[in-house]
Amino acid sequence: MSKTFFQEIMKPHKDEVLVIPVRGINGIYEISRLAKMIDNSGLIKSEEIKQMYIDVKELGGNYKHLFQLLVTTYLNMDRE
């Protein structure tokens, strides 16, 4: 799968925003910027997890919600 996986899978939502709580403060973020951030971070290397997003999308599931959970977790991680 490509290095721009999340940018490609979230392309139908590129003009939308998500409200993400970061350490108790809600921020509004463009989905296209979040997808690029996740791709550039190299956070998701597992092909199985990427395949899960594709499967959920193909089955008509709410893959946007899964993406929101991923981004919320990433933005709230403690970094050294």
Residue pairs with C-beta under 8 A, 6 or more apart in sequence:
1 47
1 50
1 51
2 8
3 39
4 36
4 39
5 39
5 44
5 50
5 53
6 35
6 36
6 38
6 39
6 44
6 53
6 67
7 32
7 35
7 36
7 39
9 35
9 53
9 54
9 57
9 63
10 31
10 32
10 34
10 35
10 64
10 67
13 31
13 64
14 30
14 31
14 32
15 32
16 30
16 31
17 28
17 29
17 30
17 31
18 28
18 29
18 31
18 34
18 68
18 71
19 26
19 27
19 28
19 29
20 26
20 27
20 28
20 29
20 34
20 68
20 71
20 72
20 75
21 27
21 72
21 76
22 72
22 75
22 76
23 76
29 71
31 64
31 67
34 67
34 71
35 67
37 71
37 74
38 44
38 70
38 71
38 74
41 74
43 70
43 74
44 50
44 70
52 66
53 63
53 66
53 67
56 62
56 63
56 66
57 63
